[in-house]
């Protein structure tokens, strides 16, 4: 239709055939590259809405920690973020509607819920553990270190997005596991009064390194449900369930440490045998 319109204009303006072709080519270029809106991108799919729910839970967790100082609420909001985060991928596979925008949105959501939120909780824990007359360099230096978790979480997520070897297992500690470890410490502080104090300054570098480490850590992505190939997963799930049943929320950091230890032993065993990835 654009070409017919240009022909009519050229007839009135007495343009040459060469100029008409130039106009037609330019109109075609504009139609294909400038004036076409990306209508095929579906923003508000069910998986994307679940991802946004995870993002909102993480955002509210940050506000709960930094504004209201409610670390218990921040913990439960992070748990909710984790549920939504797991559900979005599951629903996308179930409905057969995975999308490139969903992958990008998931990483952005994880950065808030499992990167910035645990840093916010650590910031509150650290400053509450210091005496009122603490040296300024110690208070501010420790506060800055708390946000190393957010920085290394960003590196971990960026690495995950371009690493094609992490479909069946992880390379480095997953950000949700790292977040649950630190945010559960906030819940424990509120409910029991237990405070790690200066030990936080040691835990933060260790956990930050684990995020980007080469350690292969098993994922809960079952390709089948037979014992062979899933033995480690089943043993861990049973052990974690028992710990949670006995200790409740206080078992969360223990479960994360167990996950790390099991993964490290498994990874070292595989390296000794000369194996690659494991299912």
Number of C-alpha atoms within 10 A of each C-alpha: 6 12 15 10 11 16 19 12 13 16 12 9 9 12 12 10 11 9 12 18 14 11 17 18 13 11 16 14 12 12 13 10 9 10 10 9 10 7 7 6 10 11 14 11 14 14 26 23 15 23 29 21 19 30 27 19 25 31 20 20 33 27 18 21 26 17 12 12 18 19 28 22 19 30 28 18 23 30 22 19 30 23 15 21 24 15 16 23 20 14 16 18 12 11 11 9 13 18 16 9 12 22 14 11 17 22 21 18 22 25 25 24 31 30 27 25 34 34 28 27 31 26 21 20 26 23 17 13 13 14 9 9 7 10 11 9 9 12 18 14 12 19 20 13 19 25 21 18 29 24 16 21 29 23 15 25 21 14 15 19 12 9 12 9 11 18 11 16 17 19 22 24 26 21 25 21 19 22 28 23 20 26 30 25 25 27 22 20 16 15 13 9 10 12 17 14 13 12 10 18 16 9 13 20 16 11 20 22 17 20 24 20 13 13 19 23 24 27 17 12 12 12 10 10 10 9 10 9 14 18 12 14 19 14 11 15 15 11 14 19 15 13 17 16 11 11 12 11 17 17 20 22 19 16 21 19 15 15 19 20 13 16 21 16 14 18 21 14 12 15 12 9 9 8 11 10 16 15 17
